[in-house]
């Protein structure tokens, strides 16, 4: 999956937060940047599997990278 992931530190939660804007409600946290990334990758897979089971559309990943 090639969805954009935004990772930031939350003082309120005292954790790194990883969000996937293209998958509504898809977010995870972790004590480290790497842990937040690993956790959100699991949640992304679960998000897609749940959408498939419920017959809901799965957004196309919007690549922001340009390759020459």
TIVO-2410 file (N, C-alpha, C; in nm, 3 decimals):
# residues 68
REC num residu      c1      c2      c3 atome chaine
REC   1      X   0.084  -0.118   0.000     N      A
REC   1      X   0.000   0.000   0.000    CA      A
REC   1      X   0.088   0.123   0.000     C      A
REC   2      X   0.049   0.220  -0.078     N      A
REC   2      X   0.129   0.340  -0.091    CA      A
REC   2      X   0.049   0.465  -0.053     C      A
REC   3      X  -0.010   0.460   0.062     N      A
REC   3      X  -0.085   0.575   0.111    CA      A
REC   3      X   0.009   0.668   0.188     C      A
REC   4      X  -0.024   0.796   0.183     N      A
REC   4      X   0.051   0.895   0.259    CA      A
REC   4      X   0.030   0.870   0.409     C      A
REC   5      X   0.138   0.877   0.485     N      A
REC   5      X   0.132   0.862   0.631    CA      A
REC   5      X   0.193   0.986   0.692     C      A
REC   6      X   0.120   1.048   0.782     N      A
REC   6      X   0.170   1.166   0.853    CA      A
REC   6      X   0.200   1.124   0.996     C      A
REC   7      X   0.323   1.148   1.040     N      A
REC   7      X   0.364   1.111   1.175    CA      A
REC   7      X   0.408   1.236   1.250     C      A
REC   8      X   0.355   1.252   1.371     N      A
REC   8      X   0.390   1.369   1.452    CA      A
REC   8      X   0.388   1.331   1.600     C      A
REC   9      X   0.454   1.413   1.680     N      A
REC   9      X   0.457   1.394   1.824    CA      A
REC   9      X   0.336   1.463   1.886     C      A
REC  10      X   0.268   1.396   1.976     N      A
REC  10      X   0.155   1.454   2.049    CA      A
REC  10      X   0.193   1.470   2.196     C      A
REC  11      X   0.204   1.594   2.241     N      A
REC  11      X   0.232   1.618   2.383    CA      A
REC  11      X   0.119   1.566   2.470     C      A
REC  12      X  -0.003   1.583   2.423     N      A
REC  12      X  -0.120   1.539   2.499    CA      A
REC  12      X  -0.118   1.388   2.522     C      A
REC  13      X  -0.084   1.313   2.418     N      A
REC  13      X  -0.082   1.167   2.428    CA      A
REC  13      X   0.053   1.112   2.471     C      A
REC  14      X   0.154   1.198   2.468     N      A
REC  14      X   0.291   1.157   2.498    CA      A
REC  14      X   0.332   1.037   2.412     C      A
REC  15      X   0.303   1.050   2.283     N      A
REC  15      X   0.333   0.943   2.189    CA      A
REC  15      X   0.341   1.001   2.048     C      A
REC  16      X   0.403   0.925   1.959     N      A
REC  16      X   0.400   0.960   1.818    CA      A
REC  16      X   0.267   0.911   1.762     C      A
REC  17      X   0.204   0.992   1.679     N      A
REC  17      X   0.077   0.960   1.616    CA      A
REC  17      X   0.102   0.946   1.466     C      A
REC  18      X   0.052   0.839   1.407     N      A
REC  18      X   0.061   0.817   1.263    CA      A
REC  18      X  -0.080   0.814   1.206     C      A
REC  19      X  -0.107   0.902   1.110     N      A
REC  19      X  -0.240   0.911   1.049    CA      A
REC  19      X  -0.230   0.888   0.899     C      A
REC  20      X  -0.335   0.828   0.842     N      A
REC  20      X  -0.343   0.804   0.698    CA      A
REC  20      X  -0.462   0.884   0.647     C      A
REC  21      X  -0.438   1.006   0.597     N      A
REC  21      X  -0.550   1.094   0.559    CA      A
REC  21      X  -0.646   1.035   0.457     C      A
REC  22      X  -0.597   0.951   0.367     N      A
REC  22      X  -0.683   0.895   0.262    CA      A
REC  22      X  -0.774   0.783   0.312     C      A
REC  23      X  -0.747   0.731   0.432     N      A
REC  23      X  -0.831   0.626   0.490    CA      A
REC  23      X  -0.893   0.682   0.618     C      A
REC  24      X  -1.014   0.735   0.610     N      A
REC  24      X  -1.077   0.800   0.725    CA      A
REC  24      X  -1.074   0.716   0.852     C      A
REC  25      X  -1.025   0.778   0.960     N      A
REC  25      X  -1.020   0.711   1.089    CA      A
REC  25      X  -0.901   0.619   1.107     C      A
REC  26      X  -0.816   0.609   1.008     N      A
REC  26      X  -0.701   0.518   1.014    CA      A
REC  26      X  -0.584   0.590   1.080     C      A
REC  27      X  -0.554   0.550   1.203     N      A
REC  27      X  -0.445   0.612   1.279    CA      A
REC  27      X  -0.396   0.513   1.384     C      A
REC  28      X  -0.273   0.535   1.427     N      A
REC  28      X  -0.214   0.453   1.532    CA      A
REC  28      X  -0.113   0.538   1.607     C      A
REC  29      X  -0.066   0.485   1.719     N      A
REC  29      X   0.036   0.558   1.795    CA      A
REC  29      X   0.149   0.464   1.831     C      A
REC  30      X   0.253   0.522   1.890     N      A
REC  30      X   0.366   0.442   1.934    CA      A
REC  30      X   0.460   0.527   2.019     C      A
REC  31      X   0.539   0.460   2.100     N      A
REC  31      X   0.635   0.530   2.185    CA      A
REC  31      X   0.748   0.590   2.103     C      A
REC  32      X   0.776   0.530   1.987     N      A
REC  32      X   0.880   0.582   1.897    CA      A
REC  32      X   0.819   0.606   1.760     C      A
REC  33      X   0.891   0.682   1.678     N      A
REC  33      X   0.850   0.706   1.540    CA      A
REC  33      X   0.832   0.573   1.467     C      A
REC  34      X   0.931   0.484   1.481     N      A
REC  34      X   0.927   0.356   1.413    CA      A
REC  34      X   0.810   0.269   1.460     C      A
REC  35      X   0.782   0.273   1.589     N      A
REC  35      X   0.670   0.194   1.642    CA      A
REC  35      X   0.537   0.247   1.589     C      A
REC  36      X   0.522   0.378   1.582     N      A
REC  36      X   0.399   0.435   1.527    CA      A
REC  36      X   0.382   0.394   1.382     C      A
REC  37      X   0.491   0.395   1.305     N      A
REC  37      X   0.485   0.354   1.165    CA      A
REC  37      X   0.447   0.207   1.152     C      A
REC  38      X   0.509   0.121   1.229     N      A
REC  38      X   0.476  -0.022   1.225    CA      A
REC  38      X   0.330  -0.045   1.263     C      A
REC  39      X   0.284   0.023   1.367     N      A
REC  39      X   0.145   0.006   1.412    CA      A
REC  39      X   0.046   0.052   1.307     C      A
REC  40      X   0.073   0.165   1.242     N      A
REC  40      X  -0.022   0.215   1.143    CA      A
REC  40      X  -0.023   0.127   1.019     C      A
REC  41      X   0.087   0.062   0.987     N      A
REC  41      X   0.087  -0.030   0.873    CA      A
REC  41      X  -0.008  -0.147   0.899     C      A
REC  42      X  -0.012  -0.196   1.022     N      A
REC  42      X  -0.106  -0.303   1.058    CA      A
REC  42      X  -0.249  -0.251   1.049     C      A
REC  43      X  -0.273  -0.132   1.101     N      A
REC  43      X  -0.408  -0.075   1.099    CA      A
REC  43      X  -0.455  -0.048   0.957     C      A
REC  44      X  -0.364  -0.005   0.869     N      A
REC  44      X  -0.400   0.018   0.729    CA      A
REC  44      X  -0.450  -0.113   0.665     C      A
REC  45      X  -0.379  -0.221   0.689     N      A
REC  45      X  -0.419  -0.350   0.633    CA      A
REC  45      X  -0.556  -0.392   0.688     C      A
REC  46      X  -0.577  -0.373   0.817     N      A
REC  46      X  -0.706  -0.406   0.877    CA      A
REC  46      X  -0.816  -0.317   0.823     C      A
REC  47      X  -0.787  -0.189   0.799     N      A
REC  47      X  -0.885  -0.094   0.745    CA      A
REC  47      X  -0.932  -0.145   0.608     C      A
REC  48      X  -0.836  -0.181   0.522     N      A
REC  48      X  -0.869  -0.228   0.387    CA      A
REC  48      X  -0.947  -0.359   0.393     C      A
REC  49      X  -0.904  -0.452   0.476     N      A
REC  49      X  -0.974  -0.580   0.488    CA      A
REC  49      X  -1.117  -0.561   0.536     C      A
REC  50      X  -1.137  -0.472   0.633     N      A
REC  50      X  -1.272  -0.445   0.683    CA      A
REC  50      X  -1.359  -0.381   0.576     C      A
REC  51      X  -1.304  -0.286   0.502     N      A
REC  51      X  -1.379  -0.222   0.394    CA      A
REC  51      X  -1.421  -0.326   0.289     C      A
REC  52      X  -1.330  -0.417   0.256     N      A
REC  52      X  -1.363  -0.523   0.160    CA      A
REC  52      X  -1.475  -0.611   0.211     C      A
REC  53      X  -1.467  -0.651   0.338     N      A
REC  53      X  -1.569  -0.737   0.397    CA      A
REC  53      X  -1.706  -0.670   0.397     C      A
REC  54      X  -1.707  -0.538   0.418     N      A
REC  54      X  -1.833  -0.464   0.423    CA      A
REC  54      X  -1.879  -0.414   0.287     C      A
REC  55      X  -1.799  -0.440   0.183     N      A
REC  55      X  -1.835  -0.397   0.049    CA      A
REC  55      X  -1.822  -0.247   0.029     C      A
REC  56      X  -1.738  -0.184   0.106     N      A
REC  56      X  -1.717  -0.038   0.095    CA      A
REC  56      X  -1.602  -0.009  -0.001     C      A
REC  57      X  -1.607   0.107  -0.065     N      A
REC  57      X  -1.499   0.142  -0.158    CA      A
REC  57      X  -1.367   0.168  -0.085     C      A
REC  58      X  -1.258   0.132  -0.151     N      A
REC  58      X  -1.125   0.155  -0.096    CA      A
REC  58      X  -1.061   0.265  -0.180     C      A
REC  59      X  -1.026   0.377  -0.118     N      A
REC  59      X  -0.967   0.488  -0.194    CA      A
REC  59      X  -0.838   0.449  -0.263     C      A
REC  60      X  -0.818   0.505  -0.383     N      A
REC  60      X  -0.691   0.488  -0.453    CA      A
REC  60      X  -0.586   0.571  -0.381     C      A
REC  61      X  -0.467   0.518  -0.372     N      A
REC  61      X  -0.357   0.595  -0.312    CA      A
REC  61      X  -0.321   0.708  -0.407     C      A
REC  62      X  -0.308   0.828  -0.354     N      A
REC  62      X  -0.271   0.944  -0.433    CA      A
REC  62      X  -0.123   0.970  -0.418     C      A
REC  63      X  -0.047   0.921  -0.511     N      A
REC  63      X   0.098   0.938  -0.503    CA      A
REC  63      X   0.135   1.082  -0.523     C      A
REC  64      X   0.210   1.138  -0.431     N      A
REC  64      X   0.256   1.275  -0.442    CA      A
REC  64      X   0.400   1.280  -0.496     C      A
REC  65      X   0.461   1.163  -0.511     N      A
REC  65      X   0.597   1.158  -0.560    CA      A
REC  65      X   0.599   1.157  -0.711     C      A
REC  66      X   0.696   1.224  -0.767     N      A
REC  66      X   0.712   1.227  -0.912    CA      A
REC  66      X   0.841   1.153  -0.945     C      A
REC  67      X   0.833   1.057  -1.033     N      A
REC  67      X   0.951   0.982  -1.074    CA      A
REC  67      X   0.986   1.019  -1.217     C      A
REC  68      X   1.114   1.036  -1.243     N      A
REC  68      X   1.158   1.071  -1.379    CA      A
REC  68      X   1.203   0.947  -1.453     C      A
***
